[in-house]
């Protein structure tokens, strides 16, 4: 990974938030000054530096490319051309969507000629060059100088609206291009409408088809200066087919240094929703006031954890991680309480208990939701309430909800993890019975009641046939379903989560049933190779077998190989230890993961397998718990060594600062928890594993006013081993503590040393 540090200046202004970030910020600390929004915008992090507020419905920002994996957020740091400023985007994902309602200021003749084939054309004909030297980003604000037009562009936002400010040169031919057919990656524009309501007001609508198979979005914008206009509607040849084009060209004259402002809002409900959002959240043309308020909202989120460190880079990485952890899930309810349901119908909801979207559960159940359960458990409960409603509307809780579309993306049914983890931690402000039934429904193979708007071709992805085999014959045959091993291992964990809920609710029959399913991982362990591997419907191992082999999304694993997936038994580490022959054999096998060659084999090795230490892949989620497994077998110093290695060698204060996709906050949440010194291996068990804290002190400011402080002594880069730990003055002799220890408040004091010790080793 490149370690080129980004030199970036931050403005120090103080900052307000969504429901999750409402406490007044300390006047003494501007946490946003520690954030580097460009971390993850290079490499394959797929983040964006746009202006948004925590969990905002709208994400106005720069768009530099259209095609390819690294266009997933619309922005890539290595680019030097800007297409304009779209209002919607994903962040950190491995798949793209959106890029809606791209707005580009222009000076001179407006060029919209279609140049090049779609697959090799990353920039629009009207794109402008830019330099990072004249680009600035901070939470809630983005600015860049467009060299082609001599225009300074600035963006800020509220939850549902964007405010643009453009400083123009003198020209009789200044204007804007509002590009409706612009979209990231290979989206198809099915419907596009644009209407000029008066000389300063525009509204528009579009329906895209891509990852979200039906993405309806409405747009309402007001301009601070009257314009003349032309609507361009035609078709262009893209490869072998004709594609529709729709652009609105706005024109006006400007004087030197004249500032033109644009207020814009979006809604997934209708035009009225977009207009109401704008009128409610952006009544005035107050750019600096909006920017200051956005900054305050970010400070209210970032101040939930205070760290003390002399390492400016680590401080930047930490607060940027906390920043990225508050991008999604995203608000999905308009100011009048209406929202688009999973049945793609408009519902009247409660604006004070809004719906959310962008749930990347396969990624975020591991660390993001456990983090939120610590710093903002009420917000985590709101996510669960939202998911329960989605299940009621569509027939099933989505695995990966994208603007109320079932994408069918990834594997598992991790609503079970979220529910069990929140419940066992004592956070139950949701309909527990409905949540439990939603988990049971997700574990079945049954497509009845699925929203009729879901295309039939998506059914196998929403309700994989693997669940049928798991439920009926006890395992998933590799000759009957793709990614059989990975699916079955995740099902075993999710079924364990269901058994926890069943036991808590007195459902003895299902507690017993799902406890047995939770042992399903044993079916895939091959004692000869000592890996988890595919077994066919006749009970035979798949051959030939190569634990390094990967064929992306087309083998027995999911974005990984046997080396990485053989450790996915979060809920029963003791059982996995027994399968491998006891603690000593387990340690030897675990050592081999980190010391093996990083060579991969296969025709199409998954690009998600990255951030390698041996065959451990920190750049993708299945590996994220593995470094902590040494704590379970009396080798905690090895956990400390490896966590230290990941923290210092896979996270950097640079655009290429992440070893893989940021994945909607998961990569960031891993860093936040581990840099403070702990990690939750198994969501659903409210127990944390102690690793290697890197800060002198970390203070978690709990919602009830209490604090949980992790203080280190003798801490330095060379002092990565733990000598002793006390919790509220009492010695802690095991490398674990509970969620209740955190919520009660107090102080954990960790003394570090430069040599491995036997702290945390149980008496044999």
C-alpha positions in Angstrom: 0.0 0.0 0.0 1.2 3.5 -0.8 2.1 5.6 2.1 2.1 9.0 0.4 0.7 11.4 3.0 -1.8 13.9 1.8 -1.1 17.4 2.9 -4.4 19.0 3.5 -5.5 22.1 5.3 -8.6 22.1 7.4 -10.6 25.1 8.5 -11.5 25.3 12.2 -15.1 26.2 12.5 -17.5 24.6 15.1 -20.5 22.4 14.1 -25.4 20.1 14.6 -26.7 16.3 13.5 -29.4 13.9 12.8 -31.3 12.3 15.6 -28.1 10.3 16.4 -26.0 13.3 17.1 -27.9 15.9 19.1 -25.8 16.7 22.1 -24.2 20.2 22.1 -20.5 20.1 21.1 -17.7 21.3 23.2 -16.6 24.8 22.2 -13.0 23.9 23.1 -12.5 21.2 20.5 -13.3 21.2 16.8 -13.1 17.5 16.0 -13.8 18.1 12.3 -10.3 19.7 12.1 -8.9 16.2 12.6 -10.8 14.6 9.7 -9.2 14.0 6.3 -12.1 13.3 3.9 -9.7 12.1 1.2 -8.7 9.0 3.2 -10.0 6.1 1.1 -10.7 8.0 -2.1 -7.7 6.3 -3.7 -6.6 2.7 -3.8 -9.8 0.7 -3.6 -11.4 2.4 -0.6 -14.2 3.8 -2.7 -15.0 6.7 -0.3 -15.9 10.2 -1.4 -15.0 13.7 -0.1 -18.4 15.3 -0.8 -20.4 17.5 1.5 -23.0 15.8 3.6 -24.2 15.6 7.2 -24.3 12.5 9.3 -26.6 9.9 7.6 -27.8 12.4 5.1 -30.3 11.6 2.4 -28.3 13.7 0.0 -24.6 13.5 -0.8 -23.6 16.4 -3.0 -20.0 16.1 -4.2 -17.6 15.9 -7.1 -17.8 13.2 -9.8 -14.6 12.4 -11.6 -15.3 9.1 -13.5 -18.2 7.0 -14.7 -16.9 3.5 -15.3 -15.0 0.8 -13.5 -14.8 -0.6 -10.0 -13.1 2.6 -8.7 -16.0 4.7 -9.9 -18.1 3.2 -7.1 -18.5 6.5 -5.2 -18.2 8.7 -8.4 -14.9 10.2 -7.2 -11.4 8.8 -7.5 -8.4 10.6 -6.2 -6.0 9.8 -9.1 -8.3 11.6 -11.6 -7.7 15.1 -12.8 -11.1 15.9 -14.5 -14.4 16.7 -12.8 -17.7 15.9 -14.7 -19.7 18.0 -12.3 -21.5 17.6 -8.9 -24.1 14.9 -8.5 -26.4 14.8 -5.5 -26.5 11.1 -4.6 -23.8 8.4 -4.2 -22.7 5.4 -2.2 -19.5 5.4 -0.1 -17.0 2.6 0.3 -19.0 0.0 -1.5 -17.8 -2.6 -4.1 -20.8 -1.8 -6.3 -22.0 1.5 -7.6 -25.3 3.2 -8.1 -26.7 6.8 -8.3 -24.8 9.8 -9.4 -28.1 11.6 -9.9 -28.8 15.1 -11.1 -25.3 16.1 -12.0 -24.9 19.9 -12.0 -21.9 21.6 -13.8 -21.3 25.3 -14.0 -20.1 26.5 -17.4 -18.6 29.6 -19.0 -18.7 30.0 -22.8 -20.3 27.7 -25.3 -21.9 24.7 -23.6 -20.6 21.5 -25.1 -22.7 18.3 -24.7 -21.4 16.4 -27.7 -21.3 12.6 -27.0 -17.8 11.5 -27.4 -16.6 7.8 -27.3 -18.2 4.6 -26.5 -19.8 4.2 -23.1 -17.4 1.6 -21.8 -14.3 3.8 -22.3 -15.6 7.3 -21.8 -15.1 8.4 -18.2 -15.5 12.1 -18.7 -18.3 14.2 -20.2 -17.6 16.6 -23.0 -18.1 19.5 -20.6 -15.8 18.2 -17.9 -13.2 20.5 -16.4 -9.6 19.9 -15.3 -8.8 20.5 -11.6 -5.9 20.3 -9.2 -5.8 18.9 -5.7 -3.8 22.0 -4.8 -7.1 23.9 -5.3 -9.4 21.4 -3.7 -10.6 21.4 -0.1 -12.8 19.0 1.9 -13.9 19.0 5.5 -17.0 17.4 7.1 -20.0 19.2 5.6 -18.1 21.2 3.0 -16.3 20.7 -0.3 -14.6 23.2 -2.6 -12.7 23.0 -5.9 -11.5 25.4 -8.6 -12.7 24.4 -12.1 -9.8 25.3 -14.4 -11.7 25.1 -17.7 -14.3 27.7 -16.6 -12.4 29.7 -14.0 -15.2 29.0 -11.5 -14.8 28.3 -7.8 -17.3 25.6 -6.7 -18.4 25.1 -3.1 -20.9 22.7 -1.6 -22.6 22.2 1.8 -25.7 20.3 2.9 -28.4 19.6 5.4 -30.0 16.2 5.8 -32.2 16.4 2.7 -30.9 19.4 0.8 -27.7 20.7 -0.8 -26.5 24.3 -1.2 -24.1 25.1 -4.0 -22.1 28.4 -4.3 -20.3 29.2 -7.5 -18.0 32.2 -8.0 -18.0 33.1 -11.7 -15.7 35.3 -13.9 -17.3 38.0 -16.0 -19.0 36.5 -19.0 -22.1 37.0 -21.1 -22.3 33.2 -21.5 -22.3 31.8 -18.0 -24.6 29.0 -17.0 -25.2 25.4 -15.8 -25.7 22.0 -17.3 -28.2 19.8 -15.4 -27.5 16.4 -16.7 -30.3 13.9 -16.1 -28.8 11.0 -18.1 -25.5 11.1 -16.2 -25.2 8.1 -13.9 -22.3 6.1 -12.3 -21.3 2.8 -14.0 -23.7 1.0 -16.4 -27.1 2.3 -15.2 -29.9 2.4 -17.6 -32.1 5.6 -17.6 -35.6 4.3 -18.1 -37.5 7.5 -17.4 -36.3 11.2 -17.3 -38.4 14.3 -16.9 -37.4 17.9 -16.4 -39.6 21.0 -16.0 -38.8 24.6 -15.6 -41.4 26.1 -13.3 -40.2 29.7 -13.6 -37.0 31.6 -14.3 -35.3 30.5 -11.1 -36.9 27.1 -10.3 -36.5 23.6 -11.8 -37.8 20.2 -10.9 -36.8 16.8 -12.4 -37.4 13.1 -12.1 -35.6 10.0 -13.2 -35.8 6.3 -12.9 -32.6 4.3 -13.2 -32.1 0.6 -13.4 -28.9 -1.0 -12.1 -28.0 -2.4 -8.7 -31.2 -0.9 -7.4 -33.5 -2.4 -10.1 -36.0 0.4 -9.8 -34.6 3.7 -8.5 -37.1 6.5 -8.6 -35.8 9.9 -7.5 -37.3 13.4 -7.6 -35.3 16.7 -7.6 -36.3 20.3 -6.9 -33.9 23.2 -7.2 -33.9 27.0 -6.9 -31.3 29.3 -8.4 -30.4 32.7 -7.0 -30.2 34.3 -10.5 -32.8 34.2 -13.2 -31.9 32.1 -16.3 -32.9 31.4 -19.8 -32.9 27.7 -20.8 -32.9 25.0 -23.4 -34.0 21.4 -22.9 -32.0 18.8 -25.0 -33.8 15.5 -25.4 -32.5 13.0 -28.0 -30.8 9.7 -28.2 -27.2 8.7 -28.7 -25.6 5.5 -30.0 -23.8 3.7 -27.2 -22.2 0.5 -28.6 -25.0 -1.4 -30.4 -27.9 0.4 -28.8 -29.5 3.8 -28.7 -29.7 5.5 -25.3 -31.9 8.4 -24.3 -30.3 11.7 -23.3 -31.9 14.6 -21.3 -30.0 17.7 -20.3 -31.1 21.2 -19.2 -28.9 24.0 -20.3 -29.2 27.2 -18.2 -27.7 30.5 -19.2 -27.2 34.0 -17.8 -24.6 36.8 -17.7 -22.2 37.3 -14.8 -19.9 40.0 -13.5 -16.4 39.3 -12.2 -16.6 37.4 -8.9 -20.3 37.1 -9.0 -21.7 34.3 -6.8 -24.6 32.2 -7.9 -26.2 29.9 -5.4 -28.3 26.8 -6.0 -30.6 25.2 -3.5 -31.5 21.6 -4.3 -33.4 18.8 -2.6 -34.2 15.1 -3.4 -37.0 12.8 -2.5 -37.8 9.1 -3.4 -41.5 9.9 -2.9 -42.6 12.6 -5.4 -42.1 16.2 -6.5 -44.0 17.5 -3.6 -41.7 15.6 -1.2 -38.6 17.2 -2.8 -40.1 20.7 -2.7 -41.2 20.3 1.0 -37.7 19.1 1.9 -36.2 22.2 0.3 -38.7 24.7 1.9 -38.3 23.1 5.3 -34.5 22.7 5.5 -33.2 25.5 3.2 -35.5 28.5 3.5 -32.7 31.1 3.1 -29.6 31.6 0.9 -27.3 31.3 3.8 -24.3 29.4 2.7 -22.0 30.1 5.6 -24.7 29.5 8.1 -25.5 26.1 6.5 -21.9 25.2 6.4 -21.5 26.1 10.1 -24.5 24.1 11.1 -23.2 21.1 9.1 -19.9 21.4 10.9 -21.8 21.5 14.3 -23.7 18.3 13.4 -20.4 16.5 12.6 -18.8 17.7 15.9 -21.8 16.3 17.8 -21.0 12.9 16.3 -17.3 13.0 16.5 -17.1 14.1 20.1 -18.7 10.8 21.3 -15.1 9.5 21.6 -12.1 11.6 22.9 -8.6 10.3 22.3 -5.3 11.6 23.5 -2.3 11.0 21.3 0.7 12.8 20.1 0.5 11.1 16.7 -1.3 13.5 14.4 -1.7 10.8 11.6 -3.3 8.3 14.0 -5.6 11.1 15.3 -6.6 11.9 11.7 -7.2 8.2 10.9 -9.3 7.7 14.0 -11.6 10.7 13.5 -11.9 10.1 9.8 -12.9 6.6 10.7 -15.6 7.9 13.0 -16.6 10.3 10.2 -17.0 7.5 7.7 -18.9 5.4 10.3 -21.6 8.0 10.3 -22.2 8.1 6.5 -24.7 5.3 6.4 -27.3 3.9 6.9 -28.9 7.0 5.2 -32.1 8.9 6.1 -35.0 7.8 3.8 -38.0 9.7 5.2 -39.1 13.1 3.9 -39.9 16.0 6.2 -43.6 15.2 6.1 -42.9 11.6 7.3 -43.5 9.9 3.9 -41.1 7.4 2.5 -40.9 4.7 -0.2 -41.4 1.2 1.2 -39.9 -2.1 0.2 -43.1 -2.7 -1.8 -42.2 0.4 -3.8 -45.3 2.1 -2.5 -45.4 5.4 -0.6 -46.1 5.1 3.1 -46.9 7.6 5.8 -44.4 7.3 8.6 -43.2 9.3 11.6 -40.6 12.0 10.8 -39.4 11.6 14.4 -38.8 7.9 13.9 -37.6 7.9 10.3 -36.8 5.1 8.0 -33.3 4.5 6.8 -31.7 2.8 3.7 -28.3 1.6 2.6 -28.0 -1.4 4.9 -24.8 -3.3 4.0 -25.5 -5.9 6.6 -23.0 -8.5 5.5 -20.3 -6.0 6.2 -21.6 -3.9 9.0 -23.0 -6.6 11.4 -19.4 -7.3 12.4 -18.2 -4.0 13.8 -20.2 -1.0 12.8 -23.4 -2.0 14.5 -21.5 -3.2 17.7 -19.8 0.2 17.7 -23.1 2.1 17.4 -24.5 -0.1 20.2 -21.8 1.5 22.4 -21.8 5.2 21.4 -25.4 5.5 20.2 -27.6 2.5 21.1 -30.8 4.3 20.5 -29.7 4.9 16.9 -29.0 1.2 16.5 -32.5 0.4 17.8 -33.9 2.8 15.1 -32.0 0.8 12.4 -33.7 -2.4 13.7 -37.1 -0.8 13.7 -36.5 0.3 10.1 -35.5 -3.1 9.0 -38.5 -4.7 10.7 -40.8 -2.4 8.7 -39.0 -3.2 5.5 -39.6 -6.9 6.2 -43.3 -6.3 6.8 -43.6 -4.2 3.6 -41.6 -6.5 1.3 -42.2 -9.9 2.8 -38.6 -10.3 4.0 -35.9 -8.2 5.7 -33.4 -7.3 3.0 -29.8 -8.5 3.1 -28.7 -5.3 1.3 -31.3 -2.6 1.0 -30.6 0.1 -1.6 -33.3 2.8 -1.6 -36.0 0.2 -0.9 -34.8 -2.2 -3.5 -33.9 -5.8 -2.7 -30.5 -6.1 -4.3 -30.0 -9.8 -3.1 -26.4 -8.9 -2.6 -24.1 -11.0 -0.4 -25.0 -13.9 1.9 -26.4 -14.6 5.3 -29.4 -13.2 7.1 -27.7 -10.8 9.5 -30.8 -9.1 10.8 -30.5 -12.0 13.3 -27.1 -10.7 14.4 -28.4 -7.1 14.9 -31.4 -8.2 16.8 -29.6 -10.7 19.1 -26.7 -8.2 19.8 -29.0 -5.3 20.7 -31.3 -7.6 22.8 -28.5 -9.2 24.8 -27.0 -5.8 25.5 -30.4 -4.6 26.9 -31.5 -2.3 24.1 -35.0 -3.4 23.2 -36.8 -0.3 21.9 -38.3 -2.2 19.0 -41.0 -4.8 18.6 -39.1 -7.8 19.9 -41.7 -10.4 18.8 -41.8 -8.9 15.3 -38.0 -8.8 15.2 -37.8 -12.5 16.2 -40.4 -13.5 13.6 -38.4 -11.6 11.0 -35.3 -13.5 11.9 -37.2 -16.9 11.7 -38.6 -15.8 8.3 -35.2 -14.9 7.0 -33.8 -18.4 7.9 -36.4 -20.2 5.9 -36.5 -21.0 2.2 -39.8 -19.5 1.2 -40.5 -16.8 -1.4 -44.2 -16.5 -0.6 -45.2 -13.0 0.4 -42.2 -11.4 -1.2 -43.2 -8.0 -2.6 -44.6 -8.6 -6.1 -42.4 -5.7 -7.4 -39.3 -7.9 -6.9 -38.2 -9.4 -10.2 -38.5 -13.2 -10.2 -34.9 -13.5 -11.3 -33.9 -12.0 -7.9 -35.7 -14.6 -5.9 -32.7 -17.1 -5.7 -30.5 -14.2 -4.4 -33.1 -13.0 -1.8 -34.0 -16.5 -0.6 -31.0 -18.7 -1.6 -31.7 -22.4 -2.2 -28.9 -23.1 0.2 -31.3 -22.4 3.0 -33.6 -25.1 1.8 -30.8 -27.7 1.9 -29.6 -26.4 5.3 -33.0 -26.8 6.8 -33.9 -30.1 5.1 -30.7 -32.2 4.9 -28.5 -30.4 7.4 -25.9 -28.9 5.1 -25.5 -27.1 1.8 -24.1 -29.3 -1.0 -21.5 -27.6 -3.1 -22.9 -29.1 -6.3 -26.4 -27.6 -5.6 -25.5 -24.0 -4.8 -22.7 -21.5 -5.3 -20.6 -20.3 -2.3 -22.0 -23.2 -0.3 -19.3 -23.2 2.4 -19.4 -19.5 3.1 -23.2 -19.5 3.1 -23.5 -22.4 5.5 -20.9 -21.0 7.9 -22.8 -17.7 8.0 -26.1 -19.5 8.4 -24.7 -21.4 11.4 -23.8 -18.2 13.1 -27.1 -16.5 12.2 -28.9 -19.6 13.4 -27.0 -19.4 16.7 -28.3 -15.8 17.0 -31.8 -17.0 16.4 -31.3 -19.7 19.1 -30.3 -16.9 21.6 -33.5 -15.0 20.9 -35.6 -18.2 21.0 -34.1 -19.1 24.4 -34.7 -15.6 25.7 -38.3 -15.6 24.6 -39.1 -19.0 25.9 -39.5 -20.7 22.5 -37.9 -24.0 23.6 -38.6 -25.8 20.3 -36.9 -23.3 18.1 -34.1 -22.8 20.7 -33.3 -26.5 20.3 -33.7 -26.5 16.6 -31.5 -23.5 15.9 -28.9 -24.6 18.4 -28.5 -27.7 16.3 -28.3 -25.7 13.1 -25.6 -23.6 14.8 -23.4 -26.7 14.8 -23.8 -26.9 11.1 -20.2 -25.6 10.5 -18.9 -29.1 11.6 -20.2 -30.6 8.3 -17.6 -28.7 6.4 -14.5 -29.4 8.4 -12.2 -31.9 6.6 -9.9 -33.5 9.3 -7.4 -34.5 6.6 -6.7 -31.0 5.1 -7.9 -29.3 8.3 -9.9 -26.7 6.3 -13.5 -26.0 5.8 -14.3 -27.2 2.3 -17.2 -28.0 -0.1 -19.1 -31.2 0.3 -21.4 -32.4 -2.5 -24.9 -33.9 -2.3 -23.4 -37.4 -2.0 -21.3 -36.4 1.0 -18.0 -36.3 -0.9 -15.5 -33.5 -0.7 -15.1 -31.4 -3.7 -11.9 -32.2 -5.6 -9.4 -31.0 -6.5 -8.9 -28.8 -3.5 -6.6 -25.8 -3.2 -7.0 -23.6 -0.1 -5.4 -20.7 -1.9 -7.8 -20.8 -4.8 -10.4 -18.1 -5.5 -12.8 -17.6 -8.3 -14.7 -14.4 -7.5 -18.3 -15.2 -6.6 -18.2 -18.5 -8.4 -16.7 -21.0 -6.0 -17.4 -22.5 -2.6 -16.5 -19.3 -0.7 -17.5 -15.7 -0.9 -14.9 -13.1 -1.8 -12.3 -15.4 -0.1 -10.8 -18.8 0.0 -10.5 -21.7 2.4 -7.7 -20.1 4.3 -9.9 -17.2 5.3 -13.3 -18.8 5.7 -12.1 -21.8 7.8 -12.2 -19.5 10.8 -15.7 -18.2 10.5 -17.2 -19.8 13.7 -17.7 -16.7 15.7 -20.2 -18.2 18.0 -18.4 -21.4 19.0 -14.7 -20.9 19.1 -14.3 -23.7 21.6 -16.0 -26.0 19.1 -13.6 -25.0 16.4 -10.7 -25.5 18.8 -11.9 -29.1 19.4 -12.3 -29.8 15.7 -8.7 -28.7 15.1 -7.4 -31.0 17.9 -7.1 -28.7 21.0 -5.4 -25.4 21.8 -1.9 -26.2 20.7 -3.0 -27.6 17.3 -5.4 -24.6 16.9 -2.5 -22.2 17.5 -0.3 -24.0 15.0 -3.1 -23.8 12.4 -3.8 -20.2 13.1 -0.1 -19.3 12.9 -0.1 -20.9 9.4 -2.7 -18.5 8.2 -0.4 -15.5 8.9 2.9 -17.1 7.8 1.7 -18.8 4.6 2.6 -17.3 1.2 0.2 -14.6 0.0 0.1 -16.2 -3.4 -3.4 -16.7 -4.7 -4.5 -19.2 -7.4 -7.5 -19.3 -9.7 -8.7 -17.9 -13.0 -10.4 -14.9 -11.5 -9.1 -14.3 -8.0 -11.5 -12.0 -6.1 -10.2 -8.4 -6.0 -11.7 -8.2 -2.5 -9.0 -10.4 -1.1 -6.6 -7.7 -0.2 -4.6 -6.3 2.8 -2.8 -9.7 3.1 -0.7 -10.9 6.0 0.1 -14.4 4.8 -3.4 -15.5 3.7 -5.2 -13.3 6.3 -7.0 -10.6 4.2 -7.8 -7.5 6.2 -9.2 -5.8 3.1 -12.3 -7.9 3.3 -14.7 -8.6 6.1 -14.6 -12.4 6.6 -11.1 -12.0 8.2 -11.9 -9.2 10.6 -12.3 -11.3 13.8 -9.4 -13.6 13.2 -6.6 -11.8 14.9 -8.5 -12.0 18.2 -8.9 -15.8 18.2 -5.5 -16.2 19.9 -7.1 -14.7 23.0 -9.4 -17.8 23.2 -6.4 -20.2 23.3 -4.1 -18.6 25.8 -1.9 -16.7 23.3 -3.0 -13.1 23.8 0.4 -11.6 22.9 -0.1 -12.9 19.4 -3.4 -11.0 19.1 -1.6 -7.9 20.3 1.2 -8.3 17.7 -1.2 -8.8 14.8 -3.6 -6.0 15.8 -0.6 -3.7 16.1 0.5 -4.8 12.6 -2.9 -4.1 11.0 -3.4 -0.8 12.8 0.0 0.6 11.7 0.4 -1.0 8.3 -3.1 -1.1 6.8 -4.5 2.2 7.8 -2.8 5.5 6.6 -3.6 9.2 6.6 -3.6 9.2 2.8 -6.0 8.7 -0.1 -4.7 5.2 -0.4 -5.2 4.8 3.3 -7.4 1.7 3.4 -6.5 -1.9 2.4 -9.9 -2.6 0.8 -13.4 -1.2 0.3 -14.5 0.9 3.3 -17.8 -0.9 3.1 -20.3 1.5 4.6 -18.3 2.1 7.8 -17.1 -1.5 8.6 -13.4 -1.0 7.8 -13.6 2.2 9.9 -15.4 0.7 12.8 -12.8 -2.1 13.0 -10.1 0.6 13.3 -12.1 2.6 15.9 -12.7 -0.3 18.2 -9.2 -1.9 17.9 -7.3 1.3 18.2 -9.1 1.8 21.5 -8.0 -1.7 22.5 -10.9 -4.1 22.0 -13.2 -5.8 19.5 -16.4 -7.8 19.7 -15.7 -11.2 18.0 -19.2 -12.5 18.2 -22.1 -10.0 18.0 -24.9 -11.5 20.1 -22.4 -12.3 22.9 -21.9 -9.0 24.7 -18.2 -9.7 25.4 -15.2 -7.8 24.1 -11.7 -9.2 23.4 -8.8 -7.0 24.4 -6.2 -6.3 21.8 -3.6 -3.6 21.5 -4.6 0.0 22.3 -2.5 2.6 20.5 -3.7 5.8 22.2 -2.5 7.3 25.6 -6.2 7.5 26.5 -9.6 7.0 24.8 -12.8 8.2 26.5 -16.1 6.9 25.3 -18.7 9.5 26.2 -21.8 7.4 26.8 -25.3 8.7 26.1 -26.3 8.8 29.7 -23.4 11.1 30.6 -21.1 8.4 32.0 -17.7 7.8 30.6 -15.7 4.7 29.9 -12.0 5.5 29.8 -9.2 3.2 28.4 -5.9 4.6 29.7 -2.5 3.2 28.8 0.8 3.4 30.5 4.3 3.0 28.9 2.6 3.1 25.5 4.6 3.5 22.3 5.0 1.8 18.9 7.6 -0.5 20.4 5.5 -1.2 23.5 2.8 -3.3 21.8 2.4 -6.0 24.4 0.2 -5.9 27.5 1.8 -6.3 30.9 -1.2 -5.9 33.1 -4.8 -4.6 33.0 -7.0 -3.2 35.8 -10.7 -2.4 35.5 -11.9 0.2 38.0 -8.8 -0.6 40.1 -9.2 -4.4 40.1 -6.9 -6.7 38.2 -8.3 -8.2 35.1 -6.6 -11.5 34.4 -8.4 -12.6 31.2 -8.4 -10.7 27.8 -12.1 -10.2 27.9 -14.6 -7.8 29.5 -18.4 -7.3 29.0 -20.6 -4.7 27.5 -22.0 -4.0 31.0 -18.5 -3.0 32.1 -18.7 -0.2 29.5 -22.2 1.0 30.2 -21.5 1.1 33.9 -18.7 3.6 33.2 -15.3 3.5 34.7 -11.6 3.2 33.9 -9.6 0.4 32.3 -5.9 0.9 32.8 -3.6 -1.0 30.5 0.2 -1.2 31.2 2.2 -1.9 28.1 5.7 -3.4 27.6 8.1 -4.2 24.7 8.1 -8.0 25.3 5.4 -10.6 25.1 4.1 -11.5 28.6 1.8 -14.1 30.1 -0.9 -11.6 31.0 -4.3 -13.1 30.0 -3.1 -16.7 30.0 -5.3 -18.9 32.2 -3.9 -21.3 34.6 -3.5 -24.8 33.0 
